[in-house]
Amino acid sequence: MVKIVPILLCGGSGTRLWPLSRKTHPKQFSNIVGNKSLLQATAILLKDSGFADPIAVTCDSLRFITTDQLADVGVTAQKVCPSSNKMGHQSGLSFGGSGSFV
């Protein structure tokens, strides 16, 4: 049986939920509700529900926190794909285009 591979998008500009969310620590990594981050809560939902291990798409500077937070809840991503444009900055376009590489 083929399993669905979830894609977790992790990152952003950190402006909508400022000061809790910042460019170096977007809201996905914050404990907004409960004692787990939004990323961790999503990973837990996917963990035992029959999905394949997720692929995480994030910017290069957030790849370690992404991997660490997933590991803290017992989830291993198939890949952690840094997403950036040619200038090294994350953007909505680069996140969208990164899906073609997974």
C-alpha distance (Angstrom), angle and dihedral (degrees) to the residues before:
residue distance angle dihedral
M1 . . .
V2 3.80 . .
K3 3.79 114.6 .
I4 3.79 124.9 -146.2
V5 3.81 112.6 -113.2
P6 3.83 110.4 -140.7
I7 3.81 117.7 -143.6
L8 3.82 113.8 -146.3
L9 3.81 114.6 -158.5
C10 3.81 110.0 -154.2
G11 3.77 122.4 -178.0
G12 3.75 143.5 38.5
S13 3.75 143.1 162.1
G14 3.79 95.6 -69.2
T15 3.81 94.8 -133.2
R16 3.81 105.4 113.4
L17 3.78 98.0 63.5
W18 3.80 98.5 28.8
P19 3.04 130.4 -174.3
L20 3.81 91.3 25.4
S21 3.80 90.1 46.1
R22 3.79 119.6 48.7
K23 3.79 135.4 168.4
T24 3.82 90.1 -100.4
H25 3.83 93.1 44.3
P26 3.84 112.2 28.0
K27 3.80 121.1 -165.7
Q28 3.82 93.5 -96.9
F29 3.81 88.2 72.1
S30 3.82 96.5 46.8
N31 3.79 127.5 94.8
I32 3.78 96.8 -124.1
V33 3.80 97.3 153.4
G34 3.81 118.3 23.7
N35 3.77 127.2 -23.4
K36 3.82 98.0 -52.7
S37 3.79 128.9 75.5
L38 3.80 120.5 -114.2
L39 3.82 88.7 -106.2
Q40 3.80 91.5 51.8
A41 3.81 93.0 46.5
T42 3.81 90.1 52.3
A43 3.81 92.2 47.1
I44 3.82 90.7 50.5
L45 3.82 90.5 52.6
L46 3.80 90.4 52.8
K47 3.81 96.5 40.4
D48 3.79 101.7 82.6
S49 3.78 101.1 19.0
G50 3.80 100.1 93.2
F51 3.79 97.9 -94.2
A52 3.80 123.3 131.1
D53 3.81 118.7 -109.7
P54 3.81 108.8 -70.6
I55 3.77 130.0 -109.9
A56 3.80 112.3 -132.7
V57 3.80 119.2 -149.2
T58 3.78 113.8 -163.6
C59 3.78 140.9 139.3
D60 3.78 118.9 -83.1
S61 3.81 94.4 -106.7
L62 3.84 91.9 55.7
R63 3.81 99.8 45.4
F64 3.81 94.3 98.7
I65 3.82 96.3 49.1
T66 3.81 88.3 46.5
T67 3.80 92.1 53.2
D68 3.83 92.5 43.2
Q69 3.79 94.9 49.8
L70 3.79 92.5 48.4
A71 3.82 91.1 48.2
D72 3.82 90.3 50.9
V73 3.82 88.9 64.5
G74 3.80 95.8 40.1
V75 3.80 98.4 -101.9
T76 3.79 123.4 131.6
A77 3.77 117.1 -163.2
Q78 3.81 117.4 -137.4
K79 3.79 86.6 -136.9
V80 3.77 137.7 -2.9
C81 3.79 102.6 -149.4
P82 3.79 117.4 -162.8
S83 3.78 109.2 -140.7
S84 3.79 120.2 -157.8
N85 3.75 139.8 137.9
K86 3.81 123.5 -117.1
M87 3.81 91.2 -81.7
G88 3.81 91.8 54.9
H89 3.79 96.3 -109.6
Q90 3.77 124.9 124.5
S91 3.75 117.8 -121.6
G92 3.76 139.4 164.6
L93 3.79 89.7 -104.0
S94 3.79 93.3 52.6
F95 3.81 91.5 48.1
G96 3.80 90.4 51.3
G97 3.78 93.5 46.5
S98 3.79 92.1 48.6
G99 3.79 89.6 70.5
S100 3.78 89.2 72.7
F101 3.81 90.2 64.3
V102 3.83 97.2 54.7
